Amino acid sequence: MCEDELIPPQADMTEREWLRAGAGAAGAGAAPVPTTGRVPQWVNRRTLLGGAMAGAALAVLPSPAQSPASAAPRLGAPGAFPFPERPNGKGEFAILVTGDAGTGDEAQYAVAAAARDICRGAGVGLAVGLGDNIYENGPESDHDSEFQDKFEKPNSGIDVPWLMVLGNHDCSGLIPGSGGDPSRGDREVSYARTSKRWYMPSRYYRVPLPAADPLVEFFALDTIPWSSYVAQLDPYYRWDGPYMRAQRSWLDEALRTSRARWKVVIGHHPYLNNGKHGSAGSYDGFEIGNYTSGVHLKDMYEKVVCGRADLILSGHDHTLQILEPTARTGGTRQVVCGASAKTEDGKAHFANPAAWQNFSDHGFMLLKVSGARLTIDAYTVDVATRKATLAHRTHHTRPVAAPAAAHA
C-alpha cells in the first residue's frame, strides 16, 4: 500500500461525532442531529468474497397534460432524443431518476411502465440511470443483446436522453458485481454511439440545461475504482492512479466553473446511506484498506462535493431515501434511488437524518427544477398493477452554492 494512504480513524462517524471532531467547523454552531451510524454486525457472502479477493490481490500487486419541453440537438446516435432546451408547460425541467434497474425481469418492466405514465403527465424531458445498468456482469460487448433486453425494451416510450453512470455490476471482474474490471465500462460508453436513449459520452461528464444559460447542471461520476469489492490490478484504475486523479481534478474544476443555479452530482455509490450497504468509508462493514470501504470516495465527496452541489443522486442500495442536508454535508442532500428493479430487507440499518425513506418497495423519483425551487418527488410502485403512488415530496428553495438571484 502507499505510505500516504488516507484511512480515517472513524470512517462512519455520526453527525454528532463529526461535529465534535472539528471536521465541520463551518457548521459547528448548528444543533447536531443524533444518529447511530454503526456498522452492522453481519457480513454477507459477496462481502466475504470481496474481502478475500481484495486481500489476495493486494498480496500480488505491484403528453399529454403538460406541454412537451422544447429541445436542442445532442451528439450521439442518428435520431438520438434531444436534450430539453426549455422548461415544460409548468415552467420546470422534469427529470426521471432510476437506479439499479438492469435486470430485464418483471419488476423492472413494472417500474418502467409506472414511470412512463408519470413522465407523460409531468412533461419529463430527461432521465437518469444511476448504475448497475446491466446485471449481473455488465455487457460482453458494445452490441450485447442485453442492452435491448435490460434497457431499451423496458424503457420503450420514455423517449428522452438518459444520463447513464457505471455501477459495480457493469464493471464486474471474476466475481459478479465486484467492480474488479473497470475497463468493461468502456463498452457502455461505446454503446451510447448507437442508442437514441443511452447518453454516456465518456465515463464521467457534465450536462448543463439549458446549454446556453444553465439553470441546472449534472455532473456524472464513475465511482467504481474507488469502491470496488476487490483491489484494482491495473495501475491506471488504482484509487490513486491517473484515472481517478484526473476525475477528481475534473470534478473540482467543473463544480468551480459551473454557472448553473442548481448543481446535481450523480454516481452509483452514495456518500451517506441508511440501507444495508452503509455509507462511504464503511461500505458493508469494512473500515480499512483502499477498496471495499469506499474510504477514498468518502474523502472525495467531503472535499470536493459537499457544500458545493445541491444533490448527490446515487443507487447501489436497493432502497428509496431522501436524506436531510446537515452540517456534515455542508447543506448538500444525499438521495438514494436504487429500487427500480430490486428491493431490500425492509428495515433501516443506520440512522442518518432522513426526510423520508423506504426499504421495501420498488420505485423511482422525479426531480423538478425551476428558478424558484428544486423538488424531489418519490414514487413507490406496485409491481402487480404497474401503478405508481406519490409517497413523498421535498422542496429546496435556495441553492447551496449559487447566488439566489442567478435566475428569476
C-alpha positions as CSV (number, residue, x, y, z in Angstrom):
1,M,0.0,0.0,0.0
2,C,1.1,3.6,-0.5
3,E,2.7,5.3,2.5
4,D,0.4,8.3,2.2
5,E,-2.9,6.4,2.0
6,L,-5.8,8.1,3.8
7,I,-7.6,5.9,6.4
8,P,-9.7,7.9,8.7
9,P,-9.8,6.5,12.3
10,Q,-13.6,6.5,12.3
11,A,-14.9,6.1,8.7
12,D,-18.5,6.0,9.8
13,M,-18.6,8.9,12.3
14,T,-22.1,10.1,13.2
15,E,-23.2,13.7,12.7
16,R,-22.5,14.5,16.4
17,E,-19.1,12.8,16.4
18,W,-18.2,14.6,13.2
19,L,-19.0,18.0,14.7
20,R,-17.2,17.2,17.9
21,A,-14.1,16.1,16.0
22,G,-14.0,19.6,14.5
23,A,-14.4,18.5,10.9
24,G,-17.5,20.6,10.5
25,A,-16.0,23.9,11.7
26,A,-18.2,25.9,9.3
27,G,-21.4,24.3,10.7
28,A,-20.3,23.9,14.3
29,G,-22.9,26.3,15.5
30,A,-25.7,24.2,14.2
31,A,-27.6,21.9,16.5
32,P,-26.3,18.4,15.9
33,V,-28.7,15.7,14.9
34,P,-28.2,12.4,16.8
35,T,-27.6,9.4,14.6
36,T,-26.2,5.9,15.3
37,G,-24.1,5.3,12.1
38,R,-22.8,2.0,13.4
39,V,-21.6,-0.8,11.2
40,P,-24.0,-3.8,11.1
41,Q,-22.6,-7.0,12.7
42,W,-23.1,-9.2,9.7
43,V,-21.0,-9.9,6.6
44,N,-22.8,-11.2,3.6
45,R,-21.4,-13.7,1.1
46,R,-20.5,-11.1,-1.5
47,T,-18.7,-9.0,1.1
48,L,-16.8,-12.0,2.4
49,L,-15.7,-13.0,-1.1
50,G,-14.8,-9.4,-1.9
51,G,-12.7,-9.1,1.2
52,A,-10.9,-12.3,0.4
53,M,-10.2,-11.3,-3.2
54,A,-9.1,-7.9,-2.1
55,G,-6.6,-9.4,0.3
56,A,-5.3,-11.8,-2.2
57,A,-5.0,-9.2,-4.9
58,L,-3.1,-6.8,-2.6
59,A,-0.6,-9.5,-1.9
60,V,0.4,-9.8,-5.5
61,L,0.1,-6.1,-6.6
62,P,2.8,-4.3,-7.9
63,S,-48.2,14.1,-23.3
64,P,-50.3,14.8,-22.6
65,A,-51.3,17.0,-19.7
66,Q,-48.3,19.3,-19.9
67,S,-46.7,20.9,-23.0
68,P,-43.7,18.9,-24.1
69,A,-40.3,20.5,-23.4
70,S,-38.7,22.3,-26.3
71,A,-35.4,20.6,-27.1
72,A,-32.0,21.1,-28.5
73,P,-30.0,18.6,-30.6
74,R,-27.2,16.5,-29.0
75,L,-24.4,14.4,-30.2
76,G,-24.8,10.7,-30.4
77,A,-26.6,8.1,-32.5
78,P,-28.6,9.3,-35.6
79,G,-32.0,10.4,-34.4
80,A,-30.9,10.5,-30.7
81,F,-33.5,12.0,-28.5
82,P,-32.6,15.6,-27.9
83,F,-31.9,17.4,-24.6
84,P,-34.6,19.7,-23.4
85,E,-33.8,23.3,-24.2
86,R,-36.6,25.0,-22.3
87,P,-38.8,24.1,-19.3
88,N,-42.0,22.2,-19.9
89,G,-45.5,23.6,-19.6
90,K,-45.2,24.0,-15.8
91,G,-42.0,26.1,-16.1
92,E,-39.8,23.2,-14.9
93,F,-37.2,20.8,-16.2
94,A,-38.6,17.4,-15.2
95,I,-36.2,14.6,-14.8
96,L,-36.9,10.9,-14.2
97,V,-34.5,9.2,-11.7
98,T,-34.0,5.5,-11.7
99,G,-31.3,3.2,-10.3
100,D,-30.1,-0.4,-10.3
101,A,-32.7,-1.2,-12.9
102,G,-30.9,-3.6,-15.4
103,T,-32.4,-7.0,-14.6
104,G,-34.8,-7.4,-17.5
105,D,-37.3,-9.0,-15.2
106,E,-40.9,-8.2,-14.4
107,A,-40.2,-5.7,-11.6
108,Q,-38.1,-3.6,-14.0
109,Y,-40.8,-3.6,-16.6
110,A,-43.4,-2.7,-14.0
111,V,-41.4,0.2,-12.6
112,A,-40.7,1.5,-16.1
113,A,-44.4,1.2,-17.1
114,A,-45.4,3.1,-14.0
115,A,-42.8,5.7,-14.6
116,R,-43.8,6.1,-18.2
117,D,-47.3,7.1,-17.1
118,I,-46.0,9.7,-14.7
119,C,-43.5,11.0,-17.2
120,R,-46.2,11.7,-19.7
121,G,-48.2,13.8,-17.3
122,A,-45.2,15.6,-15.9
123,G,-43.6,16.6,-19.2
124,V,-40.3,14.8,-18.5
125,G,-37.5,15.7,-20.9
126,L,-34.6,13.8,-19.4
127,A,-33.9,10.7,-17.4
128,V,-31.1,9.5,-15.1
129,G,-29.8,5.9,-14.7
130,L,-27.7,5.5,-11.5
131,G,-25.7,2.4,-12.5
132,D,-26.0,-1.3,-12.4
133,N,-27.5,-0.9,-15.8
134,I,-26.8,-4.5,-17.0
135,Y,-27.0,-7.2,-14.3
136,E,-25.1,-9.3,-13.2
137,N,-21.8,-8.9,-15.0
138,G,-22.3,-6.0,-17.4
139,P,-22.3,-6.3,-21.2
140,E,-20.0,-8.6,-23.0
141,S,-19.6,-6.1,-25.9
142,D,-20.9,-2.8,-27.1
143,H,-23.6,-4.6,-29.1
144,D,-24.6,-7.2,-26.4
145,S,-28.3,-8.1,-26.7
146,E,-28.7,-7.3,-23.0
147,F,-28.7,-3.6,-23.9
148,Q,-32.0,-4.3,-25.7
149,D,-33.5,-6.7,-23.0
150,K,-32.4,-4.8,-20.0
151,F,-32.6,-1.1,-21.1
152,E,-34.2,-0.3,-24.5
153,K,-37.3,-2.6,-24.3
154,P,-38.3,-1.9,-20.7
155,N,-37.9,1.9,-21.2
156,S,-39.7,2.0,-24.6
157,G,-42.0,5.0,-24.6
158,I,-39.7,7.0,-22.2
159,D,-38.2,8.7,-25.3
160,V,-35.8,11.1,-23.7
161,P,-32.0,11.2,-23.2
162,W,-30.9,9.0,-20.3
163,L,-27.8,10.2,-18.4
164,M,-26.1,6.9,-17.5
165,V,-23.4,6.2,-15.0
166,L,-21.5,3.0,-14.3
167,G,-22.3,0.6,-11.4
168,N,-20.2,-2.1,-9.8
169,H,-22.2,-4.8,-11.8
170,D,-21.4,-3.0,-15.0
171,C,-17.7,-3.4,-14.3
172,S,-17.6,-7.0,-12.9
173,G,-14.3,-8.9,-12.9
174,L,-14.1,-12.6,-11.8
175,I,-16.8,-12.0,-9.2
176,P,-20.2,-10.6,-10.4
177,G,-20.7,-7.1,-9.0
178,S,-17.1,-6.8,-7.8
179,G,-16.2,-3.8,-9.8
180,G,-12.9,-5.5,-10.4
181,D,-12.6,-4.7,-14.2
182,P,-13.4,-1.0,-14.8
183,S,-12.4,-1.3,-18.4
184,R,-15.6,-3.2,-19.1
185,G,-17.4,0.2,-18.6
186,D,-16.0,1.3,-22.0
187,R,-18.5,-1.0,-23.6
188,E,-21.3,1.2,-22.2
189,V,-19.6,4.4,-23.4
190,S,-19.3,2.8,-26.9
191,Y,-23.0,1.7,-26.9
192,A,-24.1,5.3,-26.5
193,R,-23.0,6.0,-30.0
194,T,-25.7,3.7,-31.4
195,S,-28.6,4.3,-28.9
196,K,-31.2,7.1,-29.1
197,R,-31.7,7.0,-25.3
198,W,-28.5,6.0,-23.7
199,Y,-26.2,9.0,-23.1
200,M,-22.7,8.4,-21.9
201,P,-20.1,10.4,-23.9
202,S,-17.4,9.3,-21.5
203,R,-17.0,7.5,-18.2
204,Y,-17.6,10.9,-16.4
205,Y,-19.1,14.0,-17.9
206,R,-21.2,17.1,-17.3
207,V,-24.6,18.2,-18.8
208,P,-25.9,21.7,-18.4
209,L,-29.6,22.5,-19.0
210,P,-30.2,24.6,-21.0
211,A,-26.7,24.6,-22.5
212,A,-26.5,28.3,-23.3
213,D,-27.6,29.6,-19.9
214,P,-27.8,26.6,-17.5
215,L,-30.4,26.5,-14.7
216,V,-29.3,23.1,-13.6
217,E,-26.1,21.1,-14.3
218,F,-25.5,17.4,-13.9
219,F,-22.0,16.0,-13.1
220,A,-21.9,12.3,-13.8
221,L,-19.2,10.3,-12.0
222,D,-17.5,6.9,-12.2
223,T,-17.3,5.8,-8.6
224,I,-16.3,2.2,-9.3
225,P,-12.5,2.2,-8.9
226,W,-12.8,4.0,-5.6
227,S,-15.3,1.4,-4.2
228,S,-14.7,-1.9,-5.8
229,Y,-15.0,-5.1,-3.7
230,V,-11.6,-6.1,-4.9
231,A,-8.3,-4.3,-5.3
232,Q,-7.6,-2.8,-8.8
233,L,-4.8,-4.7,-10.5
234,D,-4.5,-2.2,-13.4
235,P,-2.4,0.7,-12.2
236,Y,-4.4,3.1,-14.4
237,Y,-7.5,2.4,-12.3
238,R,-6.0,2.3,-8.8
239,W,-7.6,4.5,-6.2
240,D,-4.6,6.8,-6.6
241,G,-3.9,6.1,-10.2
242,P,-4.0,8.6,-13.1
243,Y,-7.7,7.9,-14.0
244,M,-9.1,8.7,-10.5
245,R,-6.8,11.7,-10.0
246,A,-7.9,13.1,-13.3
247,Q,-11.6,12.5,-12.5
248,R,-11.3,14.2,-9.1
249,S,-9.5,17.2,-10.6
250,W,-12.1,17.4,-13.4
251,L,-15.0,17.4,-10.9
252,D,-13.3,20.1,-8.7
253,E,-12.9,22.3,-11.7
254,A,-16.3,21.6,-13.2
255,L,-18.1,22.5,-9.9
256,R,-16.0,25.6,-9.5
257,T,-16.7,26.9,-13.0
258,S,-20.4,25.9,-13.3
259,R,-22.7,28.8,-14.0
260,A,-25.8,26.8,-13.1
261,R,-28.1,27.8,-10.3
262,W,-28.6,24.2,-9.2
263,K,-25.8,21.5,-9.3
264,V,-26.5,17.8,-9.1
265,V,-23.8,15.1,-8.8
266,I,-24.8,11.6,-10.0
267,G,-22.9,8.5,-9.2
268,H,-23.6,4.9,-8.3
269,H,-22.2,4.8,-4.8
270,P,-23.7,7.1,-2.1
271,Y,-21.9,9.3,0.4
272,L,-24.4,8.7,3.1
273,N,-26.9,5.7,3.2
274,N,-29.2,4.1,5.8
275,G,-29.5,0.9,3.8
276,K,-27.5,-2.3,4.4
277,H,-24.5,-1.3,2.3
278,G,-23.8,1.6,4.6
279,S,-22.1,4.9,3.9
280,A,-18.8,5.7,2.1
281,G,-15.9,4.9,4.3
282,S,-17.5,1.8,5.8
283,Y,-19.4,0.1,3.0
284,D,-20.5,-3.4,4.0
285,G,-18.8,-3.2,7.4
286,F,-15.3,-2.5,6.1
287,E,-13.3,0.4,7.5
288,I,-9.7,-0.4,6.3
289,G,-8.0,-0.7,3.0
290,N,-8.1,1.3,-0.2
291,Y,-11.1,-0.6,-1.6
292,T,-14.4,-2.1,-0.5
293,S,-14.9,0.5,2.3
294,G,-15.0,3.4,-0.2
295,V,-12.8,5.5,2.0
296,H,-11.3,7.5,-0.8
297,L,-14.7,8.1,-2.3
298,K,-15.8,9.4,1.1
299,D,-12.8,11.8,1.1
300,M,-13.7,13.0,-2.4
301,Y,-17.3,13.7,-1.5
302,E,-16.3,15.6,1.6
303,K,-13.6,17.7,0.0
304,V,-15.0,18.2,-3.5
305,V,-18.8,17.8,-3.5
306,C,-20.2,18.7,0.0
307,G,-21.2,22.3,0.3
308,R,-20.9,22.9,-3.5
309,A,-23.6,20.6,-5.0
310,D,-27.2,20.7,-4.1
311,L,-27.8,17.0,-4.5
312,I,-25.9,13.7,-4.7
313,L,-28.0,11.2,-6.5
314,S,-26.9,7.5,-6.0
315,G,-28.1,4.0,-6.3
316,H,-26.2,0.8,-5.1
317,D,-28.6,0.2,-2.2
318,H,-31.9,-1.1,-3.5
319,T,-33.9,1.5,-1.5
320,L,-35.5,4.9,-1.7
321,Q,-34.1,7.5,0.6
322,I,-34.2,11.3,0.7
323,L,-31.7,12.2,3.5
324,E,-31.5,15.5,5.2
325,P,-28.8,18.1,4.4
326,T,-26.7,18.6,7.5
327,A,-23.7,20.4,8.8
328,R,-21.6,17.3,7.9
329,T,-22.7,17.6,4.3
330,G,-22.3,21.3,4.0
331,G,-26.0,21.6,3.1
332,T,-25.8,19.0,0.2
333,R,-28.6,16.5,0.2
334,Q,-28.0,12.8,-0.4
335,V,-30.7,10.9,-2.3
336,V,-30.6,7.1,-2.8
337,C,-32.8,5.8,-5.6
338,G,-31.9,2.1,-6.3
339,A,-35.2,0.3,-6.2
340,S,-36.1,0.3,-9.9
341,A,-35.8,-3.5,-10.2
342,K,-34.7,-4.9,-6.8
343,T,-35.7,-4.2,-3.1
344,E,-34.0,-4.7,0.2
345,D,-34.9,-6.2,3.6
346,G,-37.5,-3.6,4.7
347,K,-35.5,-2.0,7.5
348,A,-33.0,0.8,8.1
349,H,-29.6,-0.3,9.2
350,F,-28.3,3.2,10.1
351,A,-29.9,6.4,11.2
352,N,-28.6,9.3,9.2
353,P,-31.2,12.1,9.4
354,A,-33.9,11.4,6.7
355,A,-36.8,13.4,5.3
356,W,-38.3,10.1,4.0
357,Q,-37.1,6.6,3.3
358,N,-38.5,3.3,2.2
359,F,-36.6,0.0,2.4
360,S,-39.1,-2.5,1.0
361,D,-40.9,-1.1,-2.1
362,H,-39.9,-0.7,-5.7
363,G,-39.9,2.8,-7.1
364,F,-38.4,5.8,-8.8
365,M,-38.1,9.5,-8.3
366,L,-38.9,12.7,-10.2
367,L,-36.6,15.7,-10.0
368,K,-38.3,19.0,-11.0
369,V,-36.2,22.1,-11.4
370,S,-37.2,25.8,-11.8
371,G,-35.6,29.0,-10.9
372,A,-37.6,29.2,-7.7
373,R,-37.2,25.7,-6.4
374,L,-35.9,22.2,-6.8
375,T,-38.4,19.5,-6.0
376,I,-37.9,15.8,-5.4
377,D,-41.0,13.5,-5.8
378,A,-40.6,9.9,-4.6
379,Y,-42.9,7.2,-6.0
380,T,-43.4,3.7,-4.9
381,V,-44.6,1.1,-7.4
382,D,-47.0,-1.9,-7.0
383,V,-45.4,-4.4,-9.4
384,A,-48.6,-6.4,-9.8
385,T,-50.7,-3.5,-11.1
386,R,-47.8,-1.4,-12.5
387,K,-49.1,1.7,-10.7
388,A,-47.1,4.4,-9.0
389,T,-48.1,6.2,-5.8
390,L,-46.6,9.6,-4.9
391,A,-45.1,8.8,-1.4
392,H,-43.2,11.9,-0.6
393,R,-42.3,15.4,-1.8
394,T,-39.3,17.5,-0.7
395,H,-38.6,21.1,-1.8
396,H,-35.4,23.2,-2.0
397,T,-35.8,27.0,-2.4
398,R,-32.2,28.1,-2.0
399,P,-29.2,26.6,-3.8
400,V,-26.2,25.5,-1.6
401,A,-23.6,27.4,-3.6
402,A,-25.2,29.5,-6.3
403,P,-26.4,33.1,-5.7
404,A,-30.2,33.2,-5.1
405,A,-30.6,35.8,-7.8
406,A,-28.8,33.8,-10.5
407,H,-32.1,33.0,-12.2
408,A,-35.5,34.5,-12.0
